Amino acid sequence: MTSLRKLGTSDLEVFPLSLGGNVFGWTADETQSFAVLDAYAAAGGNFIDTADSYSAWAEGNAGGESETIIGNWLKARGNRADVVIATKASQHPDFQGLTAANIKAAADASLRRLGTDHIDLYYTHFDKPDVPVEEIIGALDELVKAGKVRHIAASNISAERLAASLAFSDREGVARYVALQPHYNLVSRDTYEGDLQNLAEREGLAAVPYFALASGFLTGKYRTGTTVRSRRAEGAAKHTETERGRKVLAALDEIAAAHEAPVATVALSWLASQPTVTAPIASARTVEQLAALVGVDELMLTEEETESLTQASS
């Protein structure tokens, strides 16, 4: 039984695992991407996360490849009304920054690639402190009023800038952020916990964490003495050399064995249970990788297990 969660103060209801689209058009071609998207939808998933810059970093790509694949899938399946699409602006090579003109142009380009007339959740991908929050929120509000965007959100933003943005929205009665996308997982807690998490909780924002599996480290396949061929191997492997990383893996192994569940499912379940968190983001290059991710919908950790992981990761 799929359990949807309300996204902050919005009217959106989403699956507790947001499917990351960063691999689409990069390590997963369109055929592979369609298979993963089909399997995610079949499992009850309805929350897809992408960005206009995915995957400009790959040789031969210009940015927007992920949105294009998702748009092609939506058209082929005819399921746009069943899916919550989140995308982001500020990093596409042709639309760098968060000036009002850039935000609006980037949104129009994303809509074309996605083949849709609206974006359900539109993030500022990386905050640009040189642009006043009034200009950013004003542009986003115009998109909402035009029906091009349903709800707005922020990613990679300081607590101070987020608070200023929310205050401006409240003061002017314009569109207000409903969600926040922070870097947050069992081996990276200080990137969210503290001022940012407290502000999100106080203001009713939903957290949708990225790097939920620490570049794959929290899947359990990266261990001391083990070599894994992966584009993320370097980022994941660094955690095997830390005391926190080793303690977290040990705790995850014990709990995973007790539930006969994948290590990744346990790590995501801990994250999904944290204050303000609505749906962690994780990506899958293959259908086989996806099963451990969507398992978060069914695995319930005990209070003791949650505390064990919290202590191991402190």
KALINVEN-V201047 format. One record per residue. RES is the residue in one small letter. BURIAL is + if it has 16 or more other ideal C-beta (glycine too) atoms within 10 Angstrom, else -. Layout:
# KALINVEN-V201047
RES:BURIAL
RES:BURIAL
This chain:
# KALINVEN-V201047
m:-
t:-
s:-
l:+
r:+
k:-
l:+
g:+
t:-
s:+
d:-
l:+
e:-
v:+
f:+
p:+
l:+
s:+
l:+
g:+
g:+
n:+
v:+
f:+
g:+
w:+
t:+
a:+
d:-
e:-
t:-
q:+
s:+
f:+
a:-
v:+
l:+
d:-
a:+
y:+
a:+
a:-
a:+
g:-
g:+
n:+
f:+
i:+
d:+
t:+
a:+
d:+
s:+
y:+
s:+
a:+
w:-
a:-
e:-
g:-
n:+
a:-
g:+
g:+
e:+
s:+
e:+
t:+
i:+
i:+
g:+
n:+
w:+
l:+
k:-
a:-
r:-
g:-
n:-
r:+
a:-
d:-
v:+
v:+
i:+
a:+
t:+
k:+
a:+
s:+
q:+
h:+
p:-
d:-
f:+
q:-
g:-
l:+
t:+
a:+
a:-
n:+
i:+
k:+
a:-
a:+
a:+
d:-
a:+
s:+
l:+
r:-
r:+
l:+
g:-
t:+
d:-
h:+
i:+
d:+
l:+
y:+
y:+
t:+
h:+
f:+
d:+
k:+
p:-
d:-
v:+
p:-
v:+
e:+
e:-
i:+
i:+
g:+
a:+
l:+
d:+
e:+
l:+
v:+
k:-
a:-
g:-
k:+
v:+
r:+
h:+
i:+
a:+
a:+
s:+
n:+
i:+
s:-
a:-
e:-
r:+
l:+
a:+
a:+
s:+
l:+
a:-
f:+
s:+
d:-
r:-
e:-
g:-
v:+
a:+
r:+
y:+
v:+
a:+
l:+
q:+
p:+
h:-
y:+
n:+
l:+
v:+
s:+
r:+
d:-
t:-
y:+
e:-
g:-
d:-
l:+
q:+
n:-
l:+
a:+
e:-
r:-
e:+
g:-
l:+
a:+
a:+
v:+
p:+
y:+
f:+
a:+
l:+
a:+
s:+
g:+
f:+
l:+
t:+
g:+
k:-
y:+
r:-
t:-
g:-
t:-
t:-
v:-
r:-
s:+
r:-
r:-
a:+
e:-
g:-
a:+
a:+
k:-
h:+
t:-
e:-
t:-
e:-
r:-
g:+
r:-
k:+
v:+
l:+
a:-
a:+
l:+
d:-
e:-
i:+
a:+
a:-
a:-
h:+
e:-
a:+
p:+
v:+
a:+
t:+
v:+
a:+
l:+
s:+
w:+
l:+
a:+
s:+
q:+
p:-
t:+
v:+
t:+
a:+
p:+
i:+
a:+
s:+
a:+
r:+
t:-
v:-
e:-
q:+
l:+
a:-
a:+
l:+
v:+
g:+
v:+
d:+
e:-
l:+
m:-
l:+
t:-
e:-
e:-
e:+
t:+
e:-
s:+
l:+
t:-
q:-
a:+
s:+
s:-
